[in-house]
Amino acid sequence: MKVVKQYLNIWIRVIIRCCMRILYILPIRSNRIIFESFEGLGYNCSLKYISEYFHEKDPSIELVWAFVHPDQFDSIPGIVRVKYKSLKWLYYRITSKVVIFNTNLIIYIPRRKNQLFINTWHAGGAYKRTSVPVGSDIFLNWCFRTMASSEISIYLSSSELFTKYNIMEAHSYTGEILNAGLPRNDMFFDEKKIADNNQKIRQAYGIDRNTLVVLYAPTFRGIVHHGKKIEQELDIPITIHALEQRYHRSVKMLVRYHHWDKNNYGLYEDAISVSEYPDMQELLCCADVLITDYSSSIWDYALTGRPCFLYVPDLHKYADIERGLYMPIETWAGIICKNMEELQKKIITLDEDQCRRIAKNHLETYGSYETGHATEIIYNRINNFLKRT
């Protein structure tokens, strides 16, 4: 019965894809780009920085953003807002010259011959295995093969191992790969931008400049969109006390759960919830210390060389049973802590020079493509495409 249902899902989408071709009578607009970040959930990630760069460099380009809740983004200059999965969105998707996204695509809208589809993805490095393991799932196999063979024109890569594991292995993609790094990470090569974002976050949450900021940012557990609650949460008071002992400064903890994690977590008075803050990179600029687990923020934060702790009490369960890892956690850019006792001890004895060495070695081992010029590179690549066609 399951196999029949999977084949039925495939045929439904094949029929819809064929019907969608009727809309090809609508002309493609040569100056129109549409952005879809996290399936319309936000104005963020690498797409935000590509869009802003185009707005600054070439105002003649029409920048369309698809949002689940467009009214929440009415203050953003230079963009056209459309409701994700609406008829208006469908019109803009069909008529845009360039489509830029950072997750898997809606498979029932085929790419037109003269369109450029760019997948920036939403992570760097090669950590937890991407998406749901396909295995013998006929429907998922078809979706991934279709996306890889006909829907993606360019895949953006942050490193050699990201290309190997995330792009080629997980998504079976063999097309054009742009080895440029991630536009969202360009800021980490600009000291002024880091300082400006640091000040921006501190002002937003009332944190003075002498206070040490630690960001706790775990990833989700379980299957995407059906996340389970983190079983062994970080003990915030103990962590803050250890940081105070190490740095001899007041400490403020920012807590950010993954946007797919909809569980309710309790917070203490010394912690501030920043889960709703739209831009993770700005938070990373502010963080003096990062505590995470299997999150791709490890990659982004390694570019700063600042201390990163991997709090992973469920390592065996997560790595060997639930999700799986591409590379051994010992190769990651963080200090591994399997319980609160280890975390407390390693914070108090922290060597920041060692952290910088770990981060540098991690980036080199994974073959980083990050140079601080990713936005410019992809801007030029799109411009060349627009001029050719």
Secondary structure as the mmCIF struct_conf table of DSSP 4:
data_model
#
loop_
_struct_conf.conf_type_id
_struct_conf.id
_struct_conf.beg_label_comp_id
_struct_conf.beg_label_asym_id
_struct_conf.beg_label_seq_id
_struct_conf.end_label_comp_id
_struct_conf.end_label_asym_id
_struct_conf.end_label_seq_id
HELX_RH_AL_P HELX_RH_AL_P1 LYS A 2 MET A 20
HELX_RH_3T_P HELX_RH_3T_P1 ARG A 21 ILE A 25
BEND BEND1 LEU A 26 LEU A 26
HELX_LH_PP_P HELX_LH_PP_P1 PRO A 27 ILE A 28
STRN STRN1 ARG A 29 GLU A 36
BEND BEND2 SER A 37 SER A 37
TURN_TY1_P TURN_TY1_P1 PHE A 38 LEU A 41
BEND BEND3 TYR A 43 TYR A 43
HELX_RH_AL_P HELX_RH_AL_P2 CYS A 45 LYS A 57
TURN_TY1_P TURN_TY1_P2 PRO A 59 SER A 60
BEND BEND4 ILE A 61 ILE A 61
STRN STRN2 GLU A 62 PHE A 67
BEND BEND5 VAL A 68 HIS A 69
HELX_RH_3T_P HELX_RH_3T_P2 PRO A 70 PHE A 73
TURN_TY1_P TURN_TY1_P3 ASP A 74 SER A 75
TURN_TY1_P TURN_TY1_P4 PRO A 77 GLY A 78
STRN STRN3 VAL A 80 LYS A 83
TURN_TY1_P TURN_TY1_P5 TYR A 84 LYS A 85
BEND BEND6 SER A 86 SER A 86
HELX_RH_AL_P HELX_RH_AL_P3 LEU A 87 THR A 95
STRN STRN4 SER A 96 PHE A 101
BEND BEND7 ASN A 102 THR A 103
HELX_LH_PP_P HELX_LH_PP_P2 ASN A 104 ILE A 106
TURN_TY1_P TURN_TY1_P6 ILE A 107 TYR A 108
BEND BEND8 ILE A 109 ILE A 109
HELX_LH_PP_P HELX_LH_PP_P3 PRO A 110 ARG A 112
TURN_TY1_P TURN_TY1_P7 LYS A 113 ASN A 114
STRN STRN5 LEU A 116 ASN A 119
BEND BEND9 HIS A 122 HIS A 122
BEND BEND10 GLY A 125 ALA A 126
STRN STRN6 LYS A 128 LYS A 128
HELX_LH_PP_P HELX_LH_PP_P4 ARG A 129 THR A 130
BEND BEND11 SER A 131 VAL A 132
TURN_TY1_P TURN_TY1_P8 GLY A 135 SER A 136
HELX_RH_AL_P HELX_RH_AL_P4 ILE A 138 THR A 146
HELX_RH_PI_P HELX_RH_PI_P1 MET A 147 GLU A 151
BEND BEND12 SER A 153 SER A 153
STRN STRN7 ILE A 154 SER A 157
BEND BEND13 SER A 158 SER A 158
STRN STRN8 SER A 159 SER A 159
HELX_RH_AL_P HELX_RH_AL_P5 GLU A 160 LEU A 161
HELX_RH_PI_P HELX_RH_PI_P2 PHE A 162 ALA A 170
BEND BEND14 HIS A 171 HIS A 171
BEND BEND15 GLY A 175 GLY A 175
STRN STRN9 GLU A 176 ASN A 179
BEND BEND16 ALA A 180 ALA A 180
HELX_RH_3T_P HELX_RH_3T_P3 PRO A 183 PHE A 189
HELX_RH_AL_P HELX_RH_AL_P6 GLU A 191 TYR A 205
TURN_TY1_P TURN_TY1_P9 GLY A 206 GLY A 206
TURN_TY1_P TURN_TY1_P10 ARG A 209 ASN A 210
BEND BEND17 THR A 211 THR A 211
STRN STRN10 LEU A 212 TYR A 216
STRN STRN11 ARG A 221 ILE A 223
TURN_TY1_P TURN_TY1_P11 VAL A 224 HIS A 225
STRN STRN12 HIS A 226 LYS A 228
HELX_LH_PP_P HELX_LH_PP_P5 LYS A 229 ILE A 230
BEND BEND18 GLU A 231 GLN A 232
HELX_RH_AL_P HELX_RH_AL_P7 ILE A 236 TYR A 247
BEND BEND19 ARG A 249 ARG A 249
STRN STRN13 VAL A 251 VAL A 255
TURN_TY1_P TURN_TY1_P12 HIS A 259 TRP A 260
TURN_TY1_P TURN_TY1_P13 GLU A 269 ASP A 270
STRN STRN14 ALA A 271 SER A 273
TURN_TY1_P TURN_TY1_P14 SER A 275 GLU A 276
BEND BEND20 PRO A 278 PRO A 278
HELX_RH_AL_P HELX_RH_AL_P8 MET A 280 CYS A 286
BEND BEND21 ASP A 288 ASP A 288
STRN STRN15 VAL A 289 THR A 292
BEND BEND22 ASP A 293 TYR A 294
TURN_TY1_P TURN_TY1_P15 SER A 296 SER A 296
HELX_RH_AL_P HELX_RH_AL_P9 SER A 297 ALA A 302
TURN_TY1_P TURN_TY1_P16 LEU A 303 GLY A 305
STRN STRN16 CYS A 308 TYR A 311
TURN_TY1_P TURN_TY1_P17 PRO A 313 ASP A 314
HELX_RH_AL_P HELX_RH_AL_P10 LEU A 315 LYS A 317
HELX_RH_PI_P HELX_RH_PI_P3 TYR A 318 GLU A 322
BEND BEND23 ARG A 323 ARG A 323
STRN STRN17 LEU A 325 LEU A 325
BEND BEND24 TYR A 326 MET A 327
HELX_RH_3T_P HELX_RH_3T_P4 ILE A 329 THR A 331
BEND BEND25 TRP A 332 GLY A 334
STRN STRN18 ILE A 335 CYS A 337
BEND BEND26 LYS A 338 ASN A 339
HELX_RH_AL_P HELX_RH_AL_P11 MET A 340 ILE A 348
TURN_TY1_P TURN_TY1_P18 THR A 349 THR A 349
HELX_RH_AL_P HELX_RH_AL_P12 GLU A 352 THR A 365
TURN_TY1_P TURN_TY1_P19 TYR A 366 GLY A 367
STRN STRN19 SER A 368 SER A 368
BEND BEND27 GLY A 372 GLY A 372
HELX_RH_AL_P HELX_RH_AL_P13 ALA A 374 ARG A 388
#
